Amino acid sequence: MNWAKNFLGCLFRQYIILFVGFLYLGAWYVSPQKALEAIRYGANLFASVTILIMAVFALIGLIQVWVNRDLIGSLLGKEGGFKGLLIAVVCGSILIGPSYVIFPLLMSLRHLGARWAVIAIVLAAWAIKPQMLPIEAEFLGFPFALVRGGLTILLAIPLGLAVEWFMPDEKQPLDTLEK
Amino acid sequence: MTIVHTGLIYLLLVGLAYLWTLSRDKQKAQVAIKSGARALLNILPLLLAIFALVGLFQEFLPPELIESVLGKGNRLLSLLMGGLLGAIAIGPPLAAYPIAGSLLANGAWPPTVAAFILAWISVGIVTLPFEATIFSWRFALVRNGLTFIAALFSGLLLGGLL
């Protein structure tokens, strides 16, 4: 089963890479200059988050050796109850970094027994962005920024629970991160 | 504070945690760094593809285009378009605020602008394949779909509250 999973994983990755390659061919056909600009933008973006990505993956490794499965289960699993959901809101609102850097981090918590609602709530609360409030207020006005942030906080938990409701309730395979 | 600074702060904190781990249990630190590196290598090709995709969208969906689409037309349609464009667009929120600000200044409907920002930050159509690989397609589709609806709904609420 494992080799089949690895093989499918490989194929899937290549399918996305091929897809992006085709898009670039199309972009090149439309405007070589714009395609070059696009690749340059992507490369710059990648360069700017390299350090963050390395830090996050180093953290994922640490979580695997230190964080106890029982602890995660009792805090962020179903046993954690409402408190676990509140922790997720707080964590989500202070996490910084692009979401795609946070996905693997959250999945490592999921493997340790965090419930789906917690993962979804962190991702929802991640849009609150308290550290950006002054900037948001400058562009959009203080009331707009405040109400926007407030609504995001209020909706985070219902949204997370709704996402979980749609997920199958099976015991997740508690493998390592290999996938 | 740029994303590089944020990265450095994260790295510093994680580095300290590693030093502490090293002092407690050398083997644990080794296992941790190895499993982190393996997870990163597994994900790297996909991550590179996503970054290339982000560049493409940045270049072919410029802010001017977004503004010209959202500035006019029927309100509910513009709310939907705001959510959709936010969902497709990708980039730091810092890039969304100026666009949203000029939309508001040009008389766009506030719910449209709010839905645009919320969808921009938390719905990612471009990163959907990546999210699906990490979490499963089911989670990625459910989360993005429900978050999209929540973005439109909060947009309307915000319009009512302001």
Interface residues (C-beta under 8 A of the other chain):
Chain A: G9 F12 R13 I16 I17 F19 V20 L23 Y24 A27 K34 A35 E37 A38 I39 R40 Y41 G42 A43 L45 F46 S48 V49 T50 I51 L52 I53 M54 A55 V56 F57 A58 L59 I60 G61 L62 Q64 V65 W66 I96 G97 P98 S99 Y100 F103 P104 L106 M107 S108 R110 W116 I119 A120 L123 A124 W126 A127 K129 M132 I135 E136 E138 F139 L140 G141 P143 F144 V147 R148 L151 T152 L155 L159 A162 V163 F166 M167 P168 T176 L177 E178 K179
Chain B: T2 I3 V4 T6 G7 L8 Y10 L11 L13 V14 G15 A17 Y18 T21 K28 A29 V31 A32 I33 K34 S35 G36 A37 R38 A39 L40 N42 I43 P45 L46 L47 L48 A49 I50 F51 A52 L53 V54 G55 L56 Q58 E59 F60 P92 P93 L94 Y97 P98 A100 G101 L104 P110 V113 A114 I117 L118 I121 S122 G124 T127 P129 F130 E131 T133 I134 F135 R138 F139 V142 R143 L146 T147 A150 F153 S154 L157 L158 L161 L162
